[in-house]
Amino acid sequence: MKNLTIVAAALLMLSGQAYAQSDKLQKTEKMEEISPKGYTTFKVSDKVTMYAVTFKNQYRMNLAGHLFIPKSLDRNKKHPAIIVGHPMGAVKEQSADVYASNMADRGFITLAIDLSFWGQSEGQPRNAVSPDIYAEDFSAAVDFLGSSTFADRNRIGVIGVCGSGSFVISAAKIDPRMKAIATVSMYDMGAANRNALHHSLTIDQRKNIISAAAEQRYTEFNGGEIKYTGGTVHKLDEHTDPIQREFYGFYRTPRGEYTPKGSSPELTTHPTLTSNVKFMNFYPFNDIETISPRPMLFITGDHAHSREFSEDAYQRAAEPKELYIVPNAGHVDLYDKTDLIPFDKLVDFFTKNLN
């Protein structure tokens, strides 16, 4: 009987190996030079070449990105590179490209990505929430850069803006290839959904949100319409709160509005109701100290409504770490106001830690 058990175990192991070999990820990377002239939410200097790129994550989903390479770099050598993630509900053409294009202008190879289910990246239904897959997307971006001829796989850093700040932390905890981690105007998307800002959401209110999402699953399972939640309002009135006004000034005006192909202005920024509750189980700051000794930089505005999240992460993180407060800056100011964004600080951080 004992021998039969050993044989059975061996067969299981062998069959698993055979399955793994037949399920290899097929490389289907694409890289095409494009002109930045058609984009209005960010600028690219004539010292930088811009590319549209696609590559797969481990779930075989195609991810889309904008790759920026300084023209002065010798592509026969390998250089430091930085991945940039967009705010929750946004797309790369907004603040992620602002950061990527400006850091490229300062000498770095940069890659701004669309998270799965958003922008030009694959994933159904559109606008779905999946924190684990979002974290995987950053690791897939490391795969892409680290397999290129021009990026040094041992010198890759990440920048997460707003919600992506929590996603890059989640990714970095289990991917040591991310050598330096910076967040800007970070939202802990787990805490924000469980507790709201300043812990203003009660347990009963949280349960009501979860119950509504659960009931909506029946509707969608039986062919009903998908419902969306959160995001940025589409009009202002006397009752609109200041935080929504702040987001409106970016996402609903020419300053930051961008509607990806295949979507509509009515859907931009809004996650699906049934998937958004997955953030209730998202705890990105748990075990954040295990990222050490890789350095972390938390950037927030001095009057940003989201400042509590950067301060919380900083308190929990181990050294080396830094909390950098930008004077006279709110949360959304650091999405695109290049006169306020501390690019010199980011350059110093990544130059030092990706050397």
C-alpha positions as CSV (number, residue, x, y, z in Angstrom):
1,M,0.0,0.0,0.0
2,K,2.9,2.3,0.9
3,N,4.5,1.6,-2.5
4,L,1.3,2.4,-4.3
5,T,1.0,5.7,-2.5
6,I,4.6,6.7,-3.5
7,V,3.9,5.7,-7.1
8,A,0.7,7.7,-7.2
9,A,2.4,10.7,-5.8
10,A,5.2,10.4,-8.4
11,L,2.6,10.2,-11.2
12,L,0.9,13.3,-9.9
13,M,4.2,15.2,-9.9
14,L,5.0,14.0,-13.4
15,S,1.6,14.9,-14.8
16,G,1.9,18.4,-13.2
17,Q,5.3,18.9,-14.8
18,A,3.9,17.8,-18.2
19,Y,1.0,20.2,-17.8
20,A,3.3,23.1,-16.9
21,Q,5.4,22.4,-20.0
22,S,2.4,22.5,-22.3
23,D,1.1,25.7,-20.8
24,K,4.1,28.0,-21.4
25,L,3.4,31.7,-21.8
26,Q,3.8,32.6,-25.5
27,K,5.8,35.8,-26.0
28,T,3.8,38.3,-28.1
29,E,5.4,41.6,-27.3
30,K,4.9,44.5,-29.6
31,M,6.7,47.8,-29.7
32,E,5.8,50.6,-32.2
33,E,7.1,54.1,-32.3
34,I,4.3,56.6,-32.1
35,S,3.9,60.4,-32.2
36,P,2.8,62.1,-28.9
37,K,1.3,65.0,-30.8
38,G,-2.3,63.7,-30.6
39,Y,-2.3,63.6,-26.8
40,T,-3.3,66.7,-24.8
41,T,-2.9,65.6,-21.2
42,F,0.9,65.3,-21.2
43,K,3.8,66.6,-23.2
44,V,6.9,64.8,-24.6
45,S,10.0,66.7,-25.4
46,D,11.9,66.3,-28.6
47,K,14.6,64.5,-26.6
48,V,12.4,61.5,-26.0
49,T,11.1,58.8,-28.3
50,M,7.6,57.4,-27.5
51,Y,6.4,53.8,-28.2
52,A,3.1,52.0,-27.9
53,V,3.9,48.6,-26.4
54,T,1.9,45.4,-25.5
55,F,2.9,42.4,-23.5
56,K,1.2,39.7,-21.5
57,N,0.8,39.2,-17.8
58,Q,0.7,35.7,-16.2
59,Y,-3.0,35.4,-16.8
60,R,-2.4,35.7,-20.6
61,M,-4.0,39.1,-20.7
62,N,-2.5,41.7,-23.1
63,L,-1.3,44.8,-21.3
64,A,-0.9,48.1,-23.0
65,G,1.8,50.7,-22.2
66,H,3.6,53.8,-23.4
67,L,7.3,53.4,-23.4
68,F,9.5,56.5,-23.3
69,I,13.2,56.3,-24.2
70,P,15.6,59.2,-24.1
71,K,17.2,59.6,-27.6
72,S,20.6,60.2,-26.0
73,L,20.8,56.7,-24.5
74,D,23.0,54.0,-26.1
75,R,20.6,51.2,-26.7
76,N,23.4,48.7,-26.9
77,K,23.8,49.2,-23.2
78,K,21.4,48.5,-20.4
79,H,19.9,51.3,-18.3
80,P,17.7,51.9,-15.3
81,A,14.0,51.9,-16.0
82,I,10.9,53.0,-14.1
83,I,7.3,51.7,-14.3
84,V,4.5,54.1,-13.7
85,G,1.0,53.2,-12.6
86,H,-2.1,55.4,-13.0
87,P,-4.7,56.4,-10.4
88,M,-7.6,54.0,-9.8
89,G,-10.1,54.4,-12.5
90,A,-7.8,56.4,-14.7
91,V,-5.7,55.3,-17.8
92,K,-2.1,55.8,-18.7
93,E,-2.8,58.8,-21.0
94,Q,-3.5,60.9,-17.9
95,S,-1.1,61.3,-14.9
96,A,0.9,58.2,-15.5
97,D,2.1,59.6,-18.8
98,V,2.8,62.9,-17.1
99,Y,5.3,61.2,-14.8
100,A,6.7,58.8,-17.4
101,S,7.3,61.5,-20.0
102,N,8.9,63.9,-17.5
103,M,11.1,61.3,-15.9
104,A,12.2,60.2,-19.4
105,D,13.1,63.8,-20.2
106,R,15.4,63.6,-17.2
107,G,17.2,60.6,-18.5
108,F,15.3,57.5,-17.4
109,I,13.6,54.8,-19.5
110,T,10.0,54.8,-18.4
111,L,6.9,52.7,-19.0
112,A,3.4,53.9,-18.2
113,I,0.9,51.0,-18.2
114,D,-2.9,50.5,-18.3
115,L,-3.9,48.2,-15.6
116,S,-6.0,45.2,-16.6
117,F,-9.7,46.0,-17.3
118,W,-8.8,49.6,-18.0
119,G,-7.7,51.6,-21.0
120,Q,-6.2,49.6,-23.8
121,S,-5.3,46.6,-21.6
122,E,-7.4,43.5,-21.8
123,G,-9.9,42.2,-19.3
124,Q,-13.6,41.7,-19.1
125,P,-15.9,43.2,-17.9
126,R,-14.4,46.6,-18.5
127,N,-13.7,48.7,-15.4
128,A,-13.5,45.6,-13.1
129,V,-11.6,45.6,-9.8
130,S,-9.1,43.0,-9.1
131,P,-6.3,44.1,-6.8
132,D,-4.3,40.8,-7.2
133,I,-4.3,41.2,-11.0
134,Y,-3.4,44.9,-10.7
135,A,-0.3,43.9,-8.7
136,E,0.5,41.2,-11.2
137,D,0.4,43.8,-14.0
138,F,3.4,45.6,-12.4
139,S,5.3,42.4,-12.2
140,A,4.5,41.7,-15.9
141,A,5.9,45.2,-16.7
142,V,9.1,44.1,-14.9
143,D,9.1,41.0,-17.0
144,F,8.8,43.1,-20.2
145,L,11.5,45.6,-19.3
146,G,13.8,43.1,-17.7
147,S,13.7,41.0,-20.9
148,S,14.5,43.9,-23.2
149,T,17.9,44.7,-24.7
150,F,17.9,48.3,-23.3
151,A,16.7,48.0,-19.6
152,D,18.8,46.6,-16.8
153,R,16.7,44.0,-15.0
154,N,18.6,44.7,-11.8
155,R,17.8,48.4,-11.9
156,I,14.0,48.7,-12.2
157,G,11.9,51.0,-10.0
158,V,8.2,51.8,-9.8
159,I,6.0,54.9,-9.2
160,G,2.4,54.4,-8.2
161,V,0.1,57.4,-8.4
162,C,-3.0,57.5,-6.2
163,G,-4.6,54.0,-6.2
164,S,-1.6,52.5,-7.9
165,G,0.5,53.5,-4.9
166,S,-1.2,50.7,-3.0
167,F,-1.0,48.3,-6.0
168,V,2.8,48.8,-6.4
169,I,3.3,48.2,-2.6
170,S,1.2,45.0,-2.9
171,A,3.4,44.0,-5.9
172,A,6.7,44.9,-4.4
173,K,6.1,42.8,-1.3
174,I,6.2,39.6,-3.4
175,D,8.5,40.8,-6.3
176,P,12.0,41.8,-5.2
177,R,12.9,42.8,-8.7
178,M,11.3,46.1,-8.0
179,K,14.4,47.8,-6.5
180,A,13.0,51.2,-5.5
181,I,9.4,52.1,-4.8
182,A,7.8,55.6,-4.9
183,T,4.2,56.5,-4.3
184,V,2.5,59.9,-5.0
185,S,-0.8,61.0,-3.6
186,M,-1.3,57.4,-2.5
187,Y,-4.7,56.0,-1.8
188,D,-4.9,52.7,0.2
189,M,-7.8,51.4,-1.9
190,G,-8.5,48.8,0.7
191,A,-8.8,51.1,3.7
192,A,-10.6,53.8,1.5
193,N,-13.3,51.3,0.7
194,R,-13.6,49.6,4.1
195,N,-13.5,52.8,6.2
196,A,-13.6,55.9,3.8
197,L,-11.5,58.9,4.6
198,H,-10.8,59.5,8.2
199,H,-12.6,56.3,9.1
200,S,-16.0,57.9,8.5
201,L,-17.8,54.8,7.2
202,T,-19.6,52.7,9.8
203,I,-19.6,48.9,9.8
204,D,-23.3,49.0,9.0
205,Q,-22.7,51.2,6.0
206,R,-20.0,48.9,4.8
207,K,-22.3,45.9,5.1
208,N,-25.0,47.7,3.1
209,I,-22.5,48.3,0.3
210,I,-21.5,44.6,0.3
211,S,-25.1,43.5,0.3
212,A,-26.0,45.7,-2.6
213,A,-23.1,44.4,-4.6
214,A,-24.0,40.8,-3.8
215,E,-27.6,41.3,-4.9
216,Q,-26.5,42.9,-8.1
217,R,-24.5,39.7,-8.9
218,Y,-27.9,37.9,-9.4
219,T,-29.0,40.6,-11.9
220,E,-25.8,40.3,-13.9
221,F,-25.6,36.5,-13.7
222,N,-29.0,36.4,-15.3
223,G,-28.1,38.8,-18.1
224,G,-29.0,42.1,-16.6
225,E,-27.1,45.3,-17.1
226,I,-23.8,46.0,-15.3
227,K,-23.9,48.6,-12.7
228,Y,-21.1,51.0,-11.9
229,T,-20.1,52.8,-8.7
230,G,-17.8,55.5,-7.3
231,G,-15.6,57.5,-9.6
232,T,-16.0,61.1,-10.5
233,V,-19.3,63.0,-10.7
234,H,-20.3,64.3,-14.1
235,K,-21.8,67.6,-13.0
236,L,-21.4,70.0,-10.1
237,D,-24.1,71.5,-8.0
238,E,-24.3,73.3,-4.6
239,H,-24.2,69.9,-2.8
240,T,-21.0,68.6,-4.5
241,D,-18.4,68.1,-1.8
242,P,-14.9,69.6,-2.1
243,I,-13.1,66.3,-2.8
244,Q,-15.4,65.5,-5.7
245,R,-14.9,69.0,-7.0
246,E,-11.2,68.4,-6.9
247,F,-11.5,65.2,-9.0
248,Y,-14.0,66.9,-11.3
249,G,-11.5,69.6,-12.1
250,F,-9.2,66.9,-13.6
251,Y,-11.3,64.1,-15.0
252,R,-14.2,66.1,-16.3
253,T,-12.4,69.0,-17.9
254,P,-9.9,69.3,-20.8
255,R,-7.2,69.4,-18.2
256,G,-7.3,65.6,-17.6
257,E,-10.3,64.1,-19.5
258,Y,-9.4,61.1,-21.6
259,T,-11.9,58.5,-23.0
260,P,-10.2,55.3,-24.2
261,K,-11.3,53.8,-27.5
262,G,-14.3,51.5,-26.8
263,S,-15.4,53.3,-23.7
264,S,-17.5,56.4,-23.1
265,P,-17.3,59.5,-21.0
266,E,-20.2,58.2,-18.9
267,L,-18.1,55.1,-17.8
268,T,-14.6,56.6,-17.3
269,T,-13.4,56.4,-13.7
270,H,-16.3,54.2,-12.6
271,P,-15.5,50.6,-11.4
272,T,-18.2,47.9,-11.6
273,L,-20.4,47.7,-8.5
274,T,-20.1,44.0,-8.1
275,S,-16.3,43.9,-8.3
276,N,-15.5,47.1,-6.3
277,V,-16.2,45.2,-3.0
278,K,-13.1,43.2,-3.7
279,F,-11.2,46.1,-2.2
280,M,-12.7,45.2,1.2
281,N,-10.3,42.3,1.2
282,F,-7.3,44.3,0.1
283,Y,-4.7,45.1,2.8
284,P,-1.6,46.4,0.9
285,F,0.2,47.8,4.0
286,N,0.2,44.5,5.9
287,D,3.8,43.2,5.9
288,I,5.0,46.4,4.2
289,E,8.1,46.2,6.4
290,T,9.2,43.1,4.4
291,I,10.0,45.3,1.4
292,S,13.1,46.6,3.3
293,P,16.0,47.0,2.6
294,R,14.6,48.2,-0.7
295,P,14.0,51.9,-0.3
296,M,10.5,53.5,-0.3
297,L,9.6,57.1,-0.9
298,F,6.1,58.4,0.0
299,I,5.1,61.8,-1.6
300,T,2.0,63.6,-0.6
301,G,0.7,67.2,-0.6
302,D,0.6,69.2,2.6
303,H,-3.2,69.6,2.3
304,A,-4.0,66.5,0.3
305,H,-7.2,64.8,1.5
306,S,-5.3,61.5,1.0
307,R,-2.3,62.4,3.2
308,E,-3.4,59.9,5.9
309,F,-2.6,56.9,3.6
310,S,1.0,58.0,2.9
311,E,1.5,58.7,6.6
312,D,0.1,55.3,7.6
313,A,2.4,53.5,5.1
314,Y,5.4,55.5,6.2
315,Q,4.8,54.6,9.8
316,R,4.5,50.9,9.0
317,A,7.4,50.6,6.6
318,A,10.9,49.7,7.7
319,E,14.0,51.7,6.8
320,P,15.1,53.0,4.4
321,K,12.1,55.1,3.9
322,E,11.1,58.8,3.5
323,L,7.9,60.8,3.7
324,Y,8.1,63.9,1.5
325,I,5.5,66.6,1.9
326,V,5.0,68.9,-1.0
327,P,4.1,72.5,0.1
328,N,0.9,74.1,-1.2
329,A,-0.3,70.9,-2.9
330,G,-3.5,69.0,-2.7
331,H,-4.2,65.4,-3.8
332,V,-5.0,66.0,-7.5
333,D,-2.4,68.8,-7.8
334,L,0.2,66.1,-7.9
335,Y,-1.5,64.3,-10.9
336,D,-0.3,66.8,-13.5
337,K,0.9,70.2,-12.1
338,T,4.5,69.9,-13.1
339,D,5.4,73.0,-11.2
340,L,4.4,71.3,-8.0
341,I,5.4,67.7,-8.7
342,P,8.9,67.2,-7.1
343,F,10.6,65.7,-10.1
344,D,14.0,66.6,-8.7
345,K,13.2,64.5,-5.6
346,L,12.2,61.6,-7.7
347,V,15.3,61.9,-9.9
348,D,17.5,61.9,-6.8
349,F,15.7,58.9,-5.3
350,F,15.9,56.7,-8.4
351,T,19.4,57.8,-9.4
352,K,20.7,56.9,-5.9
353,N,18.8,53.6,-5.6
354,L,19.0,52.3,-9.2
355,N,22.7,53.0,-9.5
